[in-house]
């Protein structure tokens, strides 16, 4: 069963801290908004972009709308991009746990790189398991863990990495565009059932 989260409730829940998996439409829009709001409050944001989905122009626009110069806001977002599942696992499991933490941790496309057929399924599954086992550690080191998975068209018949990921977070929310705003569907009782996140 799913509960509808209109934008005000979705926003309040998202900024309450904890660990979240957002999936579906408008992930780039929602993640940019949330990172921008944290940065406008003077918070450093650690961003791992595994989906090449970060949109700095959205953050800059948000800063201008809030009456702030974009550059200092963007400089508070510490961006690391990964292009392979090995790079993502290395960053999340070896580098970030030793780095000085603080502020929230955002991961865009946590499942996306694990559908690379150039890497054996056994190896991808082992790397993914390593990451999901470490997510609770990262959540404790950072002020909130925010995972954003865009739709993975054409990969539905493949291994369900999204289902596995959903078991490592407290909240799973399906995002979609509403009438001029964003809406969330909070998945209840079946957090492990994640059909479109991979």
trRosetta pair geometry for C-beta under 8 A, 3 or more apart (Angstrom, degrees):
i j d omega theta_ij theta_ji phi_ij phi_ji
1 188 5.2 -32 80 67 83 108
1 189 6.0 45 33 31 87 128
1 190 7.7 124 19 9 49 107
2 174 7.3 -29 -139 29 141 121
2 185 4.3 8 176 177 132 107
2 186 6.4 151 -162 71 70 47
2 187 5.7 -33 -104 -100 88 50
2 188 6.6 164 -103 13 31 85
3 185 7.1 150 69 -161 38 57
3 186 4.5 -16 59 56 94 107
3 188 6.0 59 -12 -25 100 125
4 183 6.7 -29 -162 -176 89 116
4 184 7.7 130 -168 82 44 53
4 185 6.2 -30 -102 -105 49 69
4 186 7.9 -94 -14 16 4 83
5 9 4.7 -131 -159 97 79 110
5 10 4.2 110 135 -70 115 84
5 13 6.6 -59 -149 15 142 143
5 173 6.7 -35 28 -143 147 122
5 183 6.6 145 76 -174 63 63
5 184 3.7 -19 64 71 119 99
5 185 6.8 -162 15 -78 89 19
5 186 5.4 88 -37 -30 118 99
6 9 5.5 80 57 20 68 103
6 10 6.8 -135 101 -10 26 98
6 178 7.6 26 -134 -55 70 173
6 181 7.8 34 -171 110 77 139
6 183 6.2 -35 -115 -120 42 86
7 10 5.5 -59 -137 39 29 113
7 11 6.0 30 165 -21 67 107
7 178 7.2 -124 -44 35 100 139
7 181 4.5 -75 -49 167 141 130
7 182 5.6 104 -100 63 95 70
7 183 6.8 -71 -52 -85 69 51
8 11 5.9 -54 -146 36 27 111
8 12 6.4 25 157 -16 63 108
9 12 5.8 -55 -146 38 31 110
9 13 6.2 30 157 -18 66 108
9 184 7.8 -128 93 49 91 113
10 13 6.0 -59 -148 38 27 109
10 14 6.2 26 156 -21 64 111
10 173 7.1 131 -136 -175 99 150
10 182 6.6 -114 89 107 159 101
10 183 7.0 177 -39 -154 146 31
10 184 4.1 136 -109 4 122 125
11 14 5.8 -58 -145 35 27 111
11 15 6.5 8 163 -4 64 111
12 15 6.4 -69 -147 45 26 98
12 16 6.6 43 152 -46 62 104
13 16 5.6 -48 -156 7 33 122
13 171 7.1 160 160 -142 117 160
13 173 7.8 134 106 -72 136 149
13 184 7.8 -119 58 69 136 158
13 186 7.9 -87 175 -84 173 126
14 20 6.5 22 -127 -78 72 172
14 22 7.9 17 -111 -64 117 130
14 30 8.0 -135 -120 -179 163 110
14 34 6.1 -98 149 -106 132 128
14 146 7.5 54 -165 -116 94 121
15 34 7.5 -164 -76 -137 83 95
15 37 7.2 -71 -95 115 125 141
17 143 6.5 -70 -121 175 106 72
17 144 4.8 -116 -133 -79 58 96
18 139 7.5 -2 -174 -161 36 122
18 144 6.5 13 42 -122 33 75
18 145 7.5 -76 130 39 38 79
18 170 4.8 -70 174 50 120 142
18 171 6.4 79 114 -4 129 113
19 135 6.9 91 -145 157 144 110
19 136 7.8 -67 -50 -100 157 55
19 139 4.7 -47 -69 -108 115 135
19 144 7.5 170 -81 -161 42 51
19 145 4.2 -1 -116 63 82 112
19 147 7.8 25 -177 -2 82 103
19 168 7.4 -92 149 129 148 69
19 169 4.0 -139 130 -140 106 79
19 170 4.9 114 57 9 85 88
19 171 6.9 167 93 25 54 78
20 144 7.7 -1 7 -173 104 94
20 145 7.0 171 27 93 62 64
20 146 5.2 2 60 -119 107 63
20 147 6.5 -168 97 33 59 71
20 169 6.0 129 -103 179 4 134
20 170 7.3 -40 -71 61 51 81
20 171 4.6 -21 -111 73 74 109
20 172 7.7 158 -161 -85 57 30
20 173 6.6 -16 -164 12 104 111
21 110 8.0 -85 -124 36 99 137
21 147 4.6 -19 -109 74 68 115
21 149 6.7 5 -172 2 94 112
21 162 7.8 141 172 -159 141 82
21 165 6.0 129 -109 128 147 106
21 166 5.6 -114 49 -103 158 66
21 169 4.7 153 -22 45 97 157
21 171 7.0 -177 28 96 63 60
21 172 4.8 -9 65 -113 105 73
21 173 7.3 163 86 26 55 64
21 194 7.7 -30 120 -115 140 148
21 197 7.0 44 158 -144 121 161
22 27 6.3 152 114 -121 107 89
22 30 6.2 -120 153 104 159 148
22 31 7.7 -173 67 -64 139 87
22 146 7.2 3 3 -172 110 85
22 147 7.0 172 26 90 65 57
22 148 5.0 -11 68 -110 103 70
22 149 7.3 172 88 26 52 66
22 173 5.2 -21 -108 72 70 96
22 174 8.0 138 -160 -108 56 14
22 175 5.2 31 -176 -26 102 123
22 184 7.6 -73 -128 -119 98 115
23 27 7.2 -11 -135 -83 32 125
23 148 7.5 157 -84 -164 48 43
23 149 4.3 -14 -106 68 97 98
23 150 7.6 -173 -150 -86 67 8
23 151 7.6 108 174 -73 89 53
23 162 6.6 52 -93 -146 161 131
23 172 7.6 -10 11 -168 107 86
23 173 7.7 155 24 84 63 49
23 174 6.0 -36 74 -112 80 60
23 175 6.9 171 78 19 25 88
23 194 6.8 81 34 -165 158 112
23 196 6.4 163 138 93 122 89
23 197 3.8 -63 -127 -91 166 106
24 27 6.9 148 71 -54 48 95
24 150 8.0 -62 83 -141 13 41
24 151 6.6 35 -138 -59 31 90
24 174 4.7 85 -38 -169 140 72
24 175 4.4 180 67 58 113 63
24 176 5.5 -68 151 -65 138 69
24 196 6.4 66 -91 96 71 133
24 197 7.8 -53 -43 -74 62 83
25 151 7.2 9 -70 -27 55 115
25 175 6.0 -130 64 109 61 82
25 176 4.8 62 39 -125 119 55
25 177 5.4 -75 122 -15 139 85
26 29 4.4 -44 -169 41 86 121
26 30 5.7 85 129 -22 91 97
26 175 5.5 -116 67 138 97 117
26 176 7.0 114 16 -154 115 18
26 177 5.3 133 -43 -64 132 82
26 182 5.6 -157 113 -109 153 111
27 30 5.9 -57 -143 41 31 106
27 31 5.9 25 162 -16 67 111
27 53 6.6 -6 103 164 108 152
27 108 7.3 132 144 -141 117 91
27 148 4.5 138 -170 175 110 109
27 149 6.9 -131 -112 74 155 22
27 150 4.7 -131 33 -80 143 75
27 175 6.4 135 -78 63 64 140
28 31 6.2 -57 -140 40 24 106
28 32 6.2 23 161 -17 62 111
28 53 4.9 -130 -90 174 96 98
28 54 7.6 176 -139 -110 88 15
28 55 5.1 70 176 -11 112 123
28 58 7.2 147 147 -9 88 156
28 108 8.0 54 -97 -142 64 133
28 150 7.4 18 -35 -81 84 122
29 32 6.1 -61 -148 37 23 108
29 33 6.4 24 155 -19 61 109
29 55 7.9 -5 -78 41 43 143
29 58 6.6 -155 -123 -139 52 154
29 182 7.0 179 104 -69 122 128
30 33 5.7 -56 -149 35 31 113
30 34 6.3 24 157 -15 66 108
30 148 6.9 175 82 -121 107 129
30 175 5.8 -82 -27 -146 155 160
30 182 6.0 113 -81 -130 105 168
31 34 5.9 -57 -146 39 31 107
31 35 6.1 28 158 -15 67 108
31 53 7.2 72 49 116 147 113
31 54 7.5 -94 113 -108 127 63
31 106 6.2 117 -158 -166 107 134
31 108 6.0 65 -157 -91 172 107
31 146 7.3 151 -122 135 87 124
31 148 4.6 -57 -68 -43 126 167
32 35 6.0 -55 -141 41 28 108
32 36 6.0 31 158 -21 63 112
32 54 7.4 128 -83 -157 90 58
32 55 5.0 -45 -74 65 142 96
32 56 8.0 -166 -129 -93 113 17
32 58 3.6 43 146 96 157 130
32 59 5.2 -124 -166 -54 91 76
32 62 7.1 170 142 -16 92 135
33 36 5.8 -61 -149 38 24 112
33 37 6.4 24 156 -20 63 107
33 58 7.2 -67 -53 152 61 118
33 62 6.4 158 -120 -92 56 147
34 37 5.8 -52 -146 34 31 110
34 38 6.5 29 156 -15 64 104
34 106 7.4 149 96 -96 117 130
34 146 6.6 -162 122 -164 152 167
35 38 5.9 -56 -151 38 32 109
35 39 6.1 27 154 -16 67 111
35 45 5.0 119 -146 169 88 170
35 47 6.6 19 -116 -78 141 125
35 59 6.1 -47 94 -100 107 122
35 77 5.6 48 173 -104 124 125
35 106 6.0 -45 -80 -28 108 161
36 39 5.7 -59 -143 41 29 109
36 40 6.1 33 156 -23 66 106
36 58 7.2 -118 -40 123 137 80
36 59 4.3 -173 -81 -135 103 73
36 62 3.9 54 161 84 159 149
36 63 6.4 -128 -156 -49 108 75
36 73 6.4 29 -144 169 73 128
37 40 5.7 -50 -144 34 29 113
37 41 6.7 25 155 -15 61 106
37 62 7.4 -81 -53 165 63 142
38 41 5.9 -65 -158 38 31 108
38 43 4.3 -72 173 69 86 127
38 45 5.2 107 95 -73 133 114
38 76 7.8 -157 112 125 84 127
38 103 6.7 105 166 -160 129 100
38 104 5.8 -98 -119 24 160 121
39 42 7.7 75 -178 -55 35 9
39 43 6.4 -97 -84 64 31 71
39 44 7.9 48 -107 -113 73 22
39 45 5.8 -65 -63 -7 91 121
39 59 7.1 37 40 -165 146 119
39 63 7.8 -48 100 -82 116 108
39 73 4.5 99 127 -165 123 73
39 74 7.4 62 173 -65 161 20
39 76 4.0 152 -137 75 96 129
39 77 5.8 -47 -77 -47 138 88
40 62 7.4 -107 -46 132 130 105
40 63 6.5 -174 -86 -107 101 72
40 66 5.5 -7 -134 108 144 170
40 68 6.0 176 -127 12 93 159
40 73 5.9 4 -74 -121 65 116
42 76 7.4 -156 -160 -114 28 152
43 76 6.7 101 89 169 42 133
43 103 4.6 140 172 -120 93 101
43 104 7.0 46 145 6 136 87
43 143 7.5 -101 -155 68 132 139
44 76 5.3 -132 -109 -168 49 82
44 78 6.5 22 -179 -13 100 112
44 102 5.9 53 56 103 118 98
44 103 4.0 -136 77 -25 69 155
45 76 6.0 71 12 130 86 86
45 77 4.7 -17 68 -111 112 68
45 78 6.8 -179 86 21 54 72
45 103 5.4 -124 -80 157 36 130
45 104 5.8 -10 -126 64 78 85
45 106 6.3 13 177 0 107 116
46 78 5.3 -25 -112 66 57 109
46 80 7.8 -1 -175 8 82 108
46 96 7.3 115 164 -131 150 114
46 99 7.9 129 -116 104 145 140
46 101 7.7 -63 -20 -136 147 69
46 103 6.4 136 -10 91 81 109
46 104 7.3 -149 35 102 77 44
46 105 4.8 -21 73 -111 111 71
46 106 7.0 173 89 26 55 69
46 142 6.5 -102 35 -116 126 135
47 54 6.3 79 160 -96 143 138
47 77 5.5 17 -8 -177 130 95
47 78 6.5 165 24 77 77 50
47 79 4.9 -22 76 -104 114 62
47 80 7.0 168 92 27 60 65
47 106 4.7 -11 -112 68 72 109
47 107 8.0 165 -160 -82 48 32
47 108 7.2 16 -172 -8 94 105
48 80 5.2 -20 -109 72 67 100
48 81 7.9 147 -164 -99 51 23
48 82 6.5 11 -176 -5 95 113
48 88 7.2 106 166 -136 127 82
48 91 6.1 148 -127 124 127 139
48 92 6.8 35 -120 -72 174 92
48 96 7.7 -54 -59 -65 132 141
48 105 7.4 14 1 -177 103 92
48 106 7.0 -176 30 94 64 58
48 107 4.7 -8 67 -113 107 75
48 108 7.1 -169 95 25 56 68
49 52 6.2 91 149 -86 112 28
49 53 6.3 -162 -153 41 102 67
49 54 4.7 -73 -96 -20 143 113
49 79 6.3 -2 -4 -159 118 96
49 80 7.2 171 22 85 74 45
49 81 4.9 -30 71 -107 101 72
49 82 7.3 170 82 22 49 68
49 108 4.7 2 -125 51 64 120
49 109 7.1 52 -173 29 51 111
50 81 7.7 151 -82 -162 35 55
50 82 4.8 -16 -102 64 80 105
50 88 5.0 33 -105 -98 132 128
50 107 6.7 12 5 -177 111 86
50 108 6.2 180 36 86 65 64
50 109 4.1 -141 85 89 83 102
50 110 6.3 97 45 -92 141 30
50 112 5.6 162 123 52 98 111
50 113 5.2 -89 180 -18 114 118
51 108 4.7 -106 33 137 107 92
51 109 2.5 153 -46 -44 103 140
51 112 4.7 127 -93 -10 86 162
51 148 7.9 -104 22 99 144 91
51 149 7.9 156 -60 -134 145 45
51 150 5.8 135 -170 15 154 115
52 81 6.9 48 -91 -147 72 119
52 109 7.7 5 15 -1 51 156
53 108 4.6 -148 55 169 113 136
53 109 6.1 142 -1 -32 124 112
53 148 7.4 -133 91 107 145 121
53 150 6.2 173 -96 -30 151 132
54 79 6.4 -156 80 -125 177 125
54 108 6.2 -165 -55 3 78 161
55 58 4.3 56 107 3 113 112
55 59 7.2 156 100 -10 66 83
56 59 5.4 -55 -154 39 46 113
56 60 6.1 48 149 -22 74 104
56 74 5.8 47 -155 -127 109 124
56 77 7.9 -171 -111 69 90 146
57 60 5.5 -50 -143 37 34 113
57 61 6.3 38 154 -22 65 104
58 61 5.7 -52 -148 35 30 112
58 62 6.5 33 152 -20 63 105
59 62 5.6 -53 -151 35 32 114
59 63 6.5 35 150 -21 64 103
59 70 7.2 113 115 -152 79 98
59 73 6.3 -171 158 126 101 114
59 74 5.9 120 110 -91 129 81
59 77 6.9 -50 -148 -19 168 152
60 63 5.6 -51 -151 33 33 113
60 64 6.5 32 152 -17 65 104
60 70 3.7 25 -138 -139 82 143
60 73 7.4 155 -102 75 47 122
60 74 6.4 -2 -75 -56 84 121
61 64 5.8 -53 -149 37 33 110
61 65 6.3 33 153 -19 65 106
62 65 5.7 -55 -147 37 31 112
62 66 6.4 22 155 -12 64 109
62 73 7.7 -156 87 155 93 156
63 66 5.8 -65 -151 43 30 106
63 68 4.5 -87 -170 80 84 97
63 69 6.8 -22 150 108 125 20
63 70 4.3 144 71 -99 143 61
63 73 4.1 -156 -95 17 134 159
63 74 7.6 -78 -28 -34 152 79
64 67 7.6 48 -178 -71 32 19
64 68 7.4 -104 -74 61 24 56
64 70 6.2 -19 -46 -55 85 100
68 72 7.2 -97 167 64 108 107
68 73 5.8 99 117 -49 128 123
69 72 5.9 71 82 14 98 98
69 73 7.4 180 94 -5 52 96
70 73 5.6 -74 -155 44 40 112
70 74 5.7 32 158 -19 80 111
71 74 5.9 -59 -144 39 28 107
71 75 6.2 28 158 -22 65 108
72 75 5.5 -54 -143 35 33 115
72 76 6.9 39 156 -26 62 99
73 76 6.1 -55 -164 23 32 111
73 77 7.8 23 144 -14 60 101
74 77 5.9 -57 -163 30 44 109
80 91 6.0 164 134 -149 143 143
82 87 4.0 175 -150 110 97 112
82 88 4.3 134 128 -71 161 72
82 91 5.8 -123 -72 4 128 143
82 113 6.7 -56 117 -49 107 160
83 87 6.0 45 43 32 60 153
83 113 7.4 141 158 -113 22 127
84 87 4.7 100 55 4 80 100
84 88 7.1 -146 94 -3 44 86
84 113 6.0 130 -176 -169 21 128
84 116 6.9 -40 -141 4 72 171
84 119 7.7 121 -171 -44 101 135
85 88 5.5 -52 -147 38 37 114
85 89 6.2 37 155 -19 68 106
85 113 4.3 172 -70 126 69 106
85 114 5.1 94 -104 -87 132 61
85 116 6.2 -150 -14 28 110 123
85 119 6.0 -111 41 38 126 166
85 124 5.7 16 119 -125 173 82
85 127 5.3 108 148 103 110 153
85 128 7.5 -45 -163 -59 126 80
86 89 5.9 -55 -145 38 29 108
86 90 6.2 30 155 -19 64 109
86 119 7.5 -179 -37 -102 97 145
86 127 6.8 -97 -91 -116 49 151
87 90 5.7 -57 -146 38 29 112
87 91 6.2 28 157 -18 65 108
87 113 7.9 -101 53 -169 91 165
88 91 5.9 -57 -147 37 28 109
88 92 6.2 12 163 -6 65 113
88 110 7.7 146 -176 -143 139 55
88 113 5.4 157 -10 52 141 149
88 127 7.8 91 77 158 94 123
88 131 7.2 -3 130 -90 100 142
89 92 6.2 -63 -139 46 26 100
89 93 5.4 -7 175 9 66 123
89 127 4.3 -91 -69 -164 150 103
89 128 7.9 -90 -85 -64 113 33
89 130 5.7 56 -152 82 114 127
89 131 5.7 -104 -111 -58 75 102
90 93 6.7 -67 -121 51 16 91
90 94 5.2 -34 -165 32 59 123
90 95 6.6 49 142 -13 72 105
91 94 7.3 -33 -72 51 7 80
91 95 5.0 -40 -141 41 46 124
91 96 6.2 54 157 -25 66 103
92 95 7.7 18 -16 48 13 84
92 96 5.6 -17 -133 24 35 131
92 107 7.5 26 -93 -104 124 137
92 131 5.4 42 95 -127 146 94
92 134 6.3 139 141 90 97 136
92 138 6.9 -43 -164 -68 89 147
93 96 7.8 42 -8 41 14 94
93 97 7.0 -3 -172 -9 29 120
93 130 5.4 -8 -90 147 154 110
93 131 6.4 -101 -53 -90 107 59
93 134 5.2 -176 -107 -22 78 166
94 97 7.2 -71 -152 31 8 103
94 98 7.5 -16 161 3 47 116
95 98 6.6 -85 -165 44 28 99
95 99 6.2 30 152 -34 70 113
96 99 5.3 -53 -139 24 38 117
96 101 7.9 66 177 -88 80 97
96 105 7.4 74 -166 -127 140 139
96 138 6.4 21 122 -115 130 110
96 141 7.7 142 149 91 91 149
97 134 7.0 -90 -62 -166 125 123
97 137 6.2 2 -113 131 114 128
97 138 7.0 -91 -82 -81 77 76
97 141 6.8 -173 -130 -38 56 164
101 105 7.9 -45 -144 -54 103 113
101 141 4.0 -175 -64 161 168 92
101 142 5.2 -119 -167 -76 118 63
102 142 7.3 -46 32 -127 6 61
102 143 6.9 14 -168 -11 40 108
103 142 6.7 -35 88 -156 48 89
103 143 5.7 -76 -162 36 10 111
104 142 5.8 83 -147 159 29 111
104 143 5.2 -74 -68 83 61 76
104 144 3.9 -25 -117 70 104 106
104 145 7.4 -168 -163 -70 81 24
104 146 6.0 31 167 -2 125 113
105 138 5.9 -77 57 165 166 110
105 139 8.0 -119 42 -92 123 42
105 141 7.9 45 -31 85 136 92
105 142 3.9 55 -18 119 104 177
105 144 7.1 -176 31 94 63 59
105 145 5.3 -8 67 -114 103 65
105 146 7.0 173 90 28 52 72
106 146 4.8 -22 -108 74 71 107
106 147 8.0 162 -160 -83 49 29
106 148 7.0 5 -171 -1 94 111
107 110 4.8 55 129 -72 124 101
107 145 7.7 1 4 -173 107 82
107 146 7.2 168 24 89 65 55
107 147 5.0 -14 66 -112 102 72
107 148 7.2 177 88 25 52 70
108 148 5.0 -19 -115 67 64 108
108 150 7.9 27 -177 -19 87 98
109 112 3.6 -23 -174 1 108 131
109 113 7.0 88 138 -20 109 82
109 148 7.3 -16 -30 91 46 75
109 149 6.3 100 -114 -121 34 58
109 150 6.4 -20 -86 18 86 93
110 131 7.4 172 -171 149 105 144
110 147 4.9 -28 -12 -151 138 115
110 148 8.0 124 -9 52 91 40
110 149 6.1 -68 38 -77 82 99
110 165 6.0 127 104 -129 129 148
111 114 5.6 -71 -168 34 56 116
111 115 7.5 50 149 -27 82 99
111 128 8.0 40 -122 -127 68 123
111 149 5.4 30 21 -128 109 128
111 152 6.8 -78 105 -50 117 144
111 161 4.1 152 -138 99 108 124
111 162 5.3 -39 -61 -65 163 73
111 165 6.1 -103 -65 -23 107 147
111 197 6.5 117 10 156 153 81
111 198 4.1 174 142 51 152 160
112 115 6.9 -66 -175 19 37 106
112 149 7.3 180 -43 -141 86 81
112 150 7.3 29 -76 48 122 92
112 152 6.8 -170 -107 -95 67 110
112 198 7.8 -136 -73 -71 42 151
113 116 6.1 -13 -179 -19 60 117
114 124 4.9 124 -158 -173 82 113
114 127 7.3 -166 -108 83 102 111
114 128 5.4 48 -118 -73 148 121
114 159 7.5 -81 136 77 112 119
114 161 5.0 108 82 -79 144 161
114 198 7.7 100 67 163 110 146
115 152 6.7 147 -29 -165 156 133
115 155 5.0 -33 -130 -137 153 140
115 158 5.7 77 -126 117 101 167
115 161 7.8 -120 -54 2 83 134
115 198 7.3 -119 -53 -144 120 122
116 119 5.2 54 94 16 103 101
116 124 7.2 170 54 -93 80 129
119 123 5.2 -110 172 84 97 122
119 124 5.2 117 109 -59 115 95
120 123 4.5 90 63 8 88 103
120 124 6.9 -157 93 -6 45 86
121 124 5.6 -55 -145 39 33 111
121 125 6.1 33 157 -20 67 107
121 159 6.7 142 -152 -33 108 135
122 125 6.0 -56 -148 37 26 110
122 126 6.5 26 154 -19 62 107
123 126 5.7 -54 -148 35 31 111
123 127 6.4 29 155 -16 65 106
124 127 5.9 -57 -149 38 30 109
124 128 6.1 29 155 -19 66 109
124 159 7.5 156 105 44 124 150
125 128 5.7 -54 -143 38 30 111
125 129 6.2 35 155 -22 64 105
125 159 6.8 -122 -83 -157 100 166
126 129 5.8 -52 -148 34 29 113
126 130 6.6 35 151 -23 61 104
127 130 5.6 -52 -154 31 33 116
127 131 6.7 32 150 -18 65 103
128 131 5.7 -53 -153 35 35 112
128 132 6.3 29 154 -15 69 106
128 161 5.7 -107 -144 -132 151 109
128 164 6.6 71 144 95 122 146
129 132 5.9 -55 -142 40 31 106
129 133 6.2 33 157 -21 64 108
129 164 7.8 -72 -89 173 63 143
130 133 6.0 -58 -151 35 25 112
130 134 6.6 13 155 -12 61 113
131 134 6.0 -70 -152 40 30 104
131 135 6.8 49 152 -47 66 92
132 135 5.7 -27 -151 -4 38 119
132 164 5.9 -85 -74 145 161 100
132 165 6.2 -133 -99 -105 111 53
132 167 7.3 41 -172 73 131 93
132 168 4.5 -145 -160 -56 86 147
133 136 8.0 -55 172 22 37 97
133 168 8.0 -101 -61 -113 21 128
134 137 5.1 -54 -166 38 64 118
134 138 6.1 63 139 -22 84 101
135 138 5.6 -55 -145 38 37 111
135 139 6.2 43 155 -26 68 102
135 145 6.5 117 -172 175 90 160
135 168 4.4 77 57 160 146 128
135 169 7.0 -71 150 -67 144 75
136 139 5.4 -48 -145 31 34 116
136 140 6.7 33 156 -17 63 102
136 168 6.9 -123 -41 -166 81 87
137 140 6.0 -59 -157 35 31 108
137 141 6.5 24 150 -16 66 110
138 141 5.6 -59 -145 39 35 109
138 142 6.0 0 167 10 72 112
138 145 5.9 96 110 -102 100 127
139 142 6.7 -73 -136 54 22 86
139 144 7.7 -22 -146 -157 74 14
139 145 4.2 -70 -97 -16 81 132
142 145 6.2 108 74 -73 119 74
145 169 7.0 -139 97 -116 115 101
147 165 6.8 -148 143 168 163 127
147 169 6.6 -120 22 -68 125 150
149 152 7.6 -37 169 -32 103 103
149 162 6.1 165 128 -109 170 109
149 165 7.5 120 -48 84 144 158
149 197 4.6 73 94 -151 144 95
149 198 6.5 -106 179 0 141 114
151 196 5.8 -38 -121 170 85 109
152 155 4.2 -54 145 51 111 125
152 156 7.4 154 94 -61 93 58
152 162 7.9 -161 11 -37 131 126
152 196 7.5 162 33 176 76 61
152 197 7.5 62 5 178 110 25
152 198 4.8 54 18 -83 150 93
155 158 4.8 -41 -175 21 76 127
155 198 6.3 -12 110 -124 121 85
156 195 7.6 12 -140 175 110 76
156 196 7.7 -37 -102 -114 104 52
158 198 7.6 -33 79 -164 105 81
160 163 4.0 21 140 12 118 119
160 164 6.7 134 107 -15 76 85
160 194 7.4 138 -179 71 107 90
160 198 6.4 145 -153 128 45 55
161 164 5.6 -57 -154 39 40 111
161 165 6.1 42 149 -24 71 107
161 198 4.7 -21 56 123 88 120
162 165 5.5 -53 -143 36 33 113
162 166 6.3 40 157 -29 65 102
162 194 4.3 -129 132 114 107 129
162 196 7.6 -53 90 92 173 33
162 197 3.0 151 -148 104 145 94
162 198 3.7 128 -25 55 104 74
163 166 5.9 -51 -153 25 29 114
163 167 7.5 31 151 -20 58 99
163 192 5.5 48 -168 179 86 74
163 193 7.1 0 -120 -114 99 22
163 194 5.0 -173 -84 42 56 99
163 197 7.7 152 -44 73 48 103
163 198 7.8 -129 -6 93 67 61
164 167 6.2 -55 -167 24 37 112
164 168 7.6 27 144 -15 63 106
165 168 5.9 -64 -164 31 44 111
165 169 7.2 16 153 -5 74 110
165 194 7.6 -66 61 56 90 166
165 197 7.1 -112 59 133 124 130
165 198 7.9 45 12 67 126 110
166 169 6.5 -71 -150 41 38 99
166 172 4.8 19 -141 -88 106 142
166 187 7.9 -24 -157 74 137 146
166 191 5.2 -175 157 153 110 80
166 192 5.5 161 90 -113 119 38
166 193 7.9 -85 88 39 164 25
166 194 4.7 169 -37 -35 144 138
166 197 7.1 116 -53 68 109 150
167 191 7.1 127 -89 110 49 107
167 192 5.5 25 -67 -98 94 95
169 172 6.5 120 83 -65 115 77
171 186 7.2 -56 -159 -137 95 96
172 186 7.7 114 79 -157 56 54
172 187 4.7 -30 91 43 106 120
172 191 4.9 140 12 -151 129 84
172 194 6.5 -104 -170 -88 143 114
173 184 4.4 -12 -178 -166 118 121
173 185 6.7 150 -162 67 63 43
173 186 5.6 -28 -105 -96 85 58
173 187 7.2 -156 -90 2 32 82
174 184 6.8 139 71 -161 47 61
174 185 4.3 -13 57 55 103 103
174 187 6.7 84 -16 -45 98 101
174 196 7.5 77 -127 51 113 119
175 182 6.0 -16 -163 -170 100 113
175 183 7.4 150 -153 80 52 46
175 184 5.6 -27 -96 -101 65 75
176 182 7.4 151 80 -155 33 67
176 183 5.6 -21 66 63 81 93
176 185 7.5 28 5 -11 107 104
177 181 7.9 148 -163 86 57 29
177 182 6.5 -55 -111 -104 43 59
177 183 7.7 46 140 18 9 86
178 181 4.8 -19 65 73 110 77
178 182 6.2 112 9 -164 96 7
178 183 4.0 93 -54 -26 119 109
187 190 6.0 -88 172 77 104 76
187 191 5.6 131 105 -105 111 51
187 193 6.9 -159 -169 67 137 86
187 194 7.5 -100 -30 -86 174 76
188 191 7.7 -6 -133 -58 16 77
190 193 4.0 -8 156 16 112 120
191 194 7.9 3 164 -51 46 100
194 197 4.3 -36 161 36 117 116
194 198 7.5 -7 119 48 111 54
